[in-house]
Amino acid sequence: RKRHLSNAIQIEIAERLANLFPDPTQHVAVRSSATCEDMPDASFAGQHDTYLNVPLTAGVANGNSSVCQCIVDCFSSLFTSRAISYRERSGVSHVDASMAVVVQAMVQSQHSSGVL
């Protein structure tokens, strides 16, 4: 978990997030989505990291945002001992495990509730 994105990638992410979320007070969820999460014989729910209420404002100007670190941490969670062990017990190849990381706007619970 000591890895970082290059400055160029951090800046590009920050610029794209600023375009997607013009409100600088917006908080986001940084979520992992692995290819092996929902298999017929195995469920990887909870094996990989997700971060909620991540502020967009932390270091956006130079790209060193907490969002970027959460992205790295999500990808890194594919290789935690917990995830590796579960793949081995489930017979899933480490080579076949891949992941996307998604950044989504957080919705304040005061404004929505229940099942739609």
C-alpha positions, 0 to 999 in steps of 0.5 A: 500500500505504499504505491502512488500514482504518478503526478501526471495521472493524479493531475488528470484524475483531479481535472476529470473529477473537477469536471464531473463534480463542479461543487468542491464540497462534494464527497465521493465514494471510491469503490472497487469492482473486481471481475471475480466478485459474483461467481456461481460458487464464490462471493467476494463481497467485502474482500476488496476495499471501498471508501466512503465520504472522501472529500474532493477538496484535499489537494485537488490543485496539484492532484495529490488528493485523497481520492487518488490515494483511495484509488491506489488502496482499492487496487492494492486490496486485490492483493491483500492476504485476505483476498489472496487466501479467499481466491485460493480457497475458491479456486480462482486464479490470481492471473484472472482476477482484475479490478476496476475502481469507480468514483461515485458521488455520495448522496446525503441520507437526509435527502433520500431514504428507503428502497426505490 
